[in-house]
Amino acid sequence: MSETEPQELELPNRWQEIRADEIYCSSEGRNVSFSETQLQLGILYDSLGKHLKAINKGIVSPKGNSGLVPSEESGYEFKSKILGKGGDRRFHGKIVGGILHFPGKMTNH
């Protein structure tokens, strides 16, 4: 890789390792970013990083899977869905300039 090519950053496993508005690449190959508000919500409500793992996994069938599923919130395309403890919360993301951005919208299921 030359010095002029942008380096793709892998999505970390911990909210504390993510920098606000930095673009990361999920294992699915999707570019994602997070606002400072989203990072604070993740640290507060997702200490095990289950939502990060779901975001990293990418789009899944809505039934019986952890991952990204369509959001029912106006203006948002996807939401993180996890199973088990912490599964009552969803983090919503919208596509901005081809990047799935999580601005800090959280709902309870």
C-alpha positions in Angstrom: 0.0 0.0 0.0 1.4 3.4 -0.9 1.4 6.3 1.5 -1.3 8.1 -0.5 -3.9 5.4 -0.2 -6.3 5.7 2.7 -5.8 3.0 5.3 -8.9 1.1 6.3 -9.3 0.7 10.1 -10.9 -2.5 11.4 -13.8 -1.9 13.7 -12.5 -2.4 17.3 -14.2 -4.8 19.8 -14.5 -2.2 22.5 -16.3 1.2 22.5 -13.3 2.8 24.3 -11.0 2.1 21.4 -13.2 3.9 18.8 -12.7 7.5 17.9 -15.7 9.7 17.2 -16.3 10.3 13.5 -13.4 8.0 12.4 -14.4 5.6 9.6 -14.0 1.9 10.3 -14.5 -1.1 8.1 -16.7 -3.9 9.5 -16.0 -7.6 8.8 -18.9 -7.4 6.3 -16.9 -4.7 4.4 -19.2 -1.9 5.3 -17.8 1.5 6.3 -19.2 2.7 9.7 -18.7 5.7 12.0 -19.9 6.8 15.4 -20.7 10.1 17.0 -19.3 11.0 20.5 -22.9 10.6 21.8 -23.1 7.0 20.4 -19.7 6.1 21.9 -21.0 7.3 25.3 -24.2 5.2 25.0 -22.1 2.2 23.9 -19.8 2.5 26.9 -22.8 3.0 29.3 -25.2 0.4 27.9 -23.0 -2.1 26.0 -20.1 -3.0 28.3 -19.6 -6.4 26.7 -19.6 -5.0 23.2 -22.4 -7.1 21.9 -23.8 -4.3 19.8 -20.4 -3.7 18.3 -20.2 -7.3 17.4 -23.6 -7.1 15.8 -22.6 -4.0 13.8 -19.4 -5.7 12.7 -21.3 -8.8 11.6 -23.6 -6.8 9.3 -27.0 -7.5 7.9 -28.9 -10.6 9.1 -32.4 -12.0 9.0 -34.5 -10.1 11.6 -35.6 -13.3 13.4 -33.3 -15.2 15.8 -30.0 -13.4 14.8 -27.7 -10.8 16.2 -26.6 -8.3 13.6 -28.0 -5.3 11.7 -31.6 -5.3 10.8 -33.8 -2.7 9.2 -34.8 0.2 11.5 -38.4 1.3 11.9 -37.3 4.8 13.0 -37.8 7.5 10.4 -34.6 8.6 8.8 -32.6 5.6 9.9 -31.8 2.6 7.7 -30.4 0.0 10.2 -30.4 -0.8 13.9 -28.2 -3.2 15.9 -30.0 -6.2 17.3 -28.6 -8.5 19.9 -29.9 -11.6 21.7 -29.8 -12.2 25.4 -28.7 -9.7 28.1 -28.9 -6.2 26.8 -31.1 -7.2 23.9 -33.8 -4.7 24.9 -31.8 -1.8 23.4 -31.2 -0.9 19.8 -28.7 1.5 18.3 -29.9 3.1 15.1 -27.7 4.1 12.2 -28.2 6.1 9.0 -26.4 6.1 5.7 -24.5 9.4 5.3 -22.3 9.7 2.2 -22.1 5.9 1.8 -21.1 5.4 5.4 -23.3 3.8 8.1 -23.2 6.4 10.8 -24.5 5.9 14.3 -25.4 9.4 15.6 -26.5 8.3 19.1 -30.1 7.2 18.5 -31.1 4.5 21.0 -34.4 2.9 21.5 -35.8 0.2 23.8 -37.4 -2.9 22.3 
